[in-house]
Structures are given as C-alpha cells and as structure tokens.
Amino acid sequence: MFDDDQSEIHPLFAGAPSTTEFKKLRKRIVRQAREAIEQYGMIERPADGSTPRWLVCLSGGKDSYTLLAVLHELKWRGLLPVDLLACNLDQGQPGFPATVLPAFLEKMGVPHRIEYQDTYSIVVDKVPAGRTFCALCSRLRRGNLYRVAREEGCSAVILGHHRDDILETFFMNLFHGGRLATMPPKLINEEGDLFVYRPLAHVAEADCEKFAKAMDYPIIPCDLCGSQDGLQRQQVKQILDQWESNSPGRRQVMFRALTNARPSHLLDPKLFDFAGLERKISEESVDSDEIPLLR
C-alpha cells in the first residue's frame, strides 16, 4: 500500500521524519483509518454517479490534524473517492488564535472554510457558575457544523474522535448514565439528512499524539474556556490510564469487546427475547426410562 519514497507525498506529510519508527506509525494510522472506513461502510455510492463531499471538522487539536492528514493521504493515493472540505468553527473563546488554522490550511493547499459563531457568550450566559461548559458547547458546535455541511453540499460530517474517546464515553455512560453505549463510528443525525463518521475509531490516542508532534503541526489547546478541571471524562481517563499501566494492552482488549457484543449474555429484554426462550424436549426423552450418560 505504501512505499518508502518520500519524494512524492501529500503536502500534509511533507517534512515527515524519515525514521523507521515514524514510517511504521504513519502506516498503522492510515491502515486503521482505512479499515474503519471500509468496515463501517463510510463511502457512499450515489445513484447519480456524483462524488460525495465530506466536511472534515478541524479544531486544531492533535486528533483533528491527524484526521485531516490521514484522509488527504488516502484521497491522494486514490483510496478515498470523496471530496474533502476542512472546516474550523471559531466559537469566540477568549484567547483563541484565529489566524493559526487559516494560515496552516492555506500553506497546505487544503480546501477549507472558517466559520465564526460566538457560541462562547451563549454558553457563559446559560451555564450556571461552577458547572462545565462542554455539554452545551458541544451541542451548539454540532448544530453549526451541520448547518455548514448543508450549505456546502456535504453528505457527511467527519469527526476526529479516536479509540480512547470511544472507550471513555463507554465508561462514562456505564458509570454515570446507567447504559451500555458509546460513540458509534457511523450514525445519521436526528434530521436524517447527514451522516456522521469517525474514521479514527480504531486509532489510539497515543498514536495521534506521537504523529501530530512528529509532524510539528500547530496544536491549539482545547482548554481555552478554562472549564476542563474536574470533568467526569478526565476522571475516567485517569482510571483507564491506571489500568493500562498495570496491564499494558488492556485498552485494546476493552475496545475489542465493544465489537463483540452478545445480547443473549446481557440483561436487556429489548435486545434479546429471554421470555421467548424454550427448551427442546423430544418425545424420546420424555418416554425413555434410560439413565442419561454423564458428560
């Protein structure tokens, strides 16, 4: 799938380290993204033969930079037959470096749209003192991204959530929501007119961090609003970090469990007809006086 010739490469990978370690990292991330795209059926085949357009959401964090680079790598190699439009939503957070992403995207030659919507002021006004902003901020952000996707003729909104985000959400729902649920790699929005994809669903957060750092992308911190301390997600992350430290590889084992659900071995009667279970009793077993063999 890949070669070692760095003379021809997408601009987002230009200047990449030539070490064997980085090459393996890049190949692993791209392979895992391609597997997720294929496994969850993210590539549409419009009946009219048109090319689907994806709105790739770019926050400026390590995950979204990795997402952008990987998708353009797949498209550049002819493995992703879609048009890509990067989009950053500037939500008016104090201290947000508004020029960083436009300059980066221009330099990389990446088609993009920068959208400004001051949702920060709304969040500050609506959220009581001492509460975190994340839930309302996320809803407002998602609504604006859906609007931009419609305006740009996109069929899907692409998010940079990775394997660890999915695991953390699962445990947050388990510990605090009383349900077994997480971020799906593919869903349709409530209005039913847009897909939401997470191509990095199989990619570890540590790999995203190593990749973005090695590429020296201009990372923008996600804590500009100052509401991150004490979040339930951070507490869950610490638990998972401790488990991973005690037993390396446990994150991947737990993630694999999410792809291997057995409704008959859970307790939800809406997923499995426990009441309808019946024993198979043959006439021979009813009439026979023979003693059954022990096994």
Beta strands, then each sheet from edge to edge (+ up, - down):
strand 1: 53-57
strand 2: 83-90
strand 3: 112-116
strand 4: 156-158
strand 5: 186-188
strand 6: 195-197
sheet 1: 3+ 2+ 1+ 4+ 6+ 5-
end
